[in-house]
Amino acid sequence: MDYPIVDLTNCDKEPIHILGKVQSHGFLVAADIASLQVQYISSNFERLAGISYEDLLNQPLQAVLDAIQEKDKAQSLLQVIRFSVQNGAENLNPVRLWIKDQLYNLVVHLSGKSFVLELEPTSSDIDIQLQNMVGSSLSKILEGASLQETLERAAQQIRELIGYDRVMIYKFWEDGHGEVVAEQRNEELEPFLGLHYPASDIPRQARELYKINLTRIIADVDATPADIIPASSLGSAQPLDLTNALTRAVSSIHIQYLKNMGVKASFSVSLLCDDALWGLIACHNYSPRFIDYKARQHARLIGQVLSSSIQYRSSQDDKEVNVSYRNAADEIIRRMQKDWSLVDALINQKNNLLKITGATSAALVFEGRIYRVGDAPEEEQIGRLVEWLQHNNKRIIYHTFNLPNAFQAAEAYKAKASGLLACAISKELGEYILFFKPEIVATVKWAGNPDKPVELDEKGQARLSPRRSFDIWLQEVTGTSERWSKAELNAVFKFREDLVHFINLKANEIRKLNEKLKEAYDELDAFSFTISHDLKTPIASVKNYAEIIMEDNPGLDEQGKHFLYRIMTCADKMDTLIKEVLGYSRVSRQQLHKQTIAMAPVIEEIRSELVAAYKPANLEFTVSGTPDIKGDRVMIVQIFTNLIGNAIKYSSKSDPSVVKVEGKEEGNQVIYSIADNGIGIDMNYGGHIFELFKRMDNVKEYEGSGVGLAIVKRIMEKHNARIWYESEPGTGTIFYLSFEKD
Ligand code: ADP
């Protein structure tokens, strides 16, 4: 959902790890690792040691230990501290110490060139057998049947462990804001479950610290923190870095925030998934409440187990969904490979695009066409969306759950497509697969108006201030869809790989087919050339023998003569056909000898030859414009002879028969047209008239073989030139020839 992001930059920059104070329940002393000289000490140390902190600064650490322990114990304590500093402090933490009838936990950690000792009382209010409790807590948590139940059980167990008034599981959303997703509380407290808190409530650097320190206690919101006093010898050196300190004081802003909420003590445990902060176990108490180190460590253990459980469960869920998406995608690819059709497999099958993700509609933009599946936006809207994607997005996979926010035109169809997952097949060609999710109008309950966490002071300037109002503030969120899950993104990403692979395969296959086709053509050419050539002799013999029979048998009856004539004319016809087929196959063998051809004399010569051959009754032949053509003279003559011949032939029954040859130059093209007013061609036959032996139904009364135009087309292709025609049956035909000038 689209949550307003509040950027409390001031809050974000507050250096909360070097505040220079400890909480009042803790005592801190830091010494230089090399010299063991005391460099920092908290002002409240006086209470513990009975000596002014000023007398301890710059002294050997031993002096501090002597002040809080008997001599021999102090000595061995120093050994322990040294050992723990050298061997990883964590292992020995905490060391238990009696100081003035009070048991303390001593915890050691490193900070730069110093090691830091912190003392905290063990006087926890929790009075139970922690060890046993944690074991049973963990098993109860892990018994949760669903993630939600696990979270609720965790809240319950933590509450029993630390006895706080309210324990919440607080989940961070991608934009940094949080939501209470599970809660256990005192009956009389109002519920916070389901409330959303702006990202600024837990600023970025605080979230970073939660990743380092997995627990954090603020034992008493109202207690005055103690200053950490640096040795004067340090001058203006960096203040002590308290990133890893347990007793680090709290920023005054956060204290005020808690006060505004009425909270007196707060405790949190971090929940991490894949090294990111997934959320917090956030605990509030309405009176001060300290929890000692051991109990906090146990809570931390529960947090770690809960973190693993969250991670395991979500990866498990992801896995299941992943498998179902993957299976659907694999089946589509299998079908594609079987049927060899991308569009059919993606769109028309029952197991189509929609099964790869949780989308409710989808579209495929491929080879200049838009295919829609389900209730997708209109074609025109998809066209514009793709244009926008092409120009505004470099990524192969783009996804949003708030499309109208990114692309305003989508506002018009947000009901169908507030969520978009776009996957480019080819960005350059504008080919995409688009998945859509519908709008989900949601009401978000904010704990206070998230737009107004900043207060203005008397001068009207923004003042660092925590929110005062936690009144529920409802926000209606529109134009957003359910989010795209990792499983969906993974499935689409993998699917794209397979798809692109398939498209490449197909392209290769087509290339191979083309080569095979060319080979087959060449073979066929050679074959028809040989056959035609070999047929010529026997045909000539047939005709010769028919003539001999005719001459040798003058007394043959009429029927016999008629049959012999038929044999002779058929043999002639066959001979012509063979010549033409030979001519056709010769075109592909012939070399082009290009030259500039002056067309006026060529056309005139063709005209006179054709007139001699056809002897048209009433022919009006006009020529206008005869620009030069660059081409093979013999072949160009063949083209014009065929076309002008056809024009005269198929208009011979018009009176007058009109044939117009016209040439002109257009840019880099020379275009000739040959028009007649003859019988015309049914345009539904389109390019078929250029196929070998194709003759239309209306030419039965005209001599012809159906080879002429096939030859013309071949010659034009050889010249990289184009031929097309316009015609109307009964009215006439115009053929166009377009040649490149150079
Ligand atoms: P044909 O030897 O039959 O003329 P072509 O290959 O030259 O063979 O032409 C193929 C067919 O195209 C013809 O049979 C005819 O049906 C049609 N055709 C070609 N030119 C014309 C034209 N000028 N007018 C009408 N029909 C034509």
Boltz pocket constraint, residues with backbone or C-beta under 6 A from the ligand:
constraints:
  - pocket:
      binder: B
      contacts: [[A, 642], [A, 643], [A, 646], [A, 647], [A, 650], [A, 676], [A, 678], [A, 679], [A, 680], [A, 681], [A, 689], [A, 691], [A, 694], [A, 695], [A, 696], [A, 697], [A, 699], [A, 703], [A, 704], [A, 705], [A, 706], [A, 707], [A, 708], [A, 709], [A, 710], [A, 733]]
      max_distance: 6.0
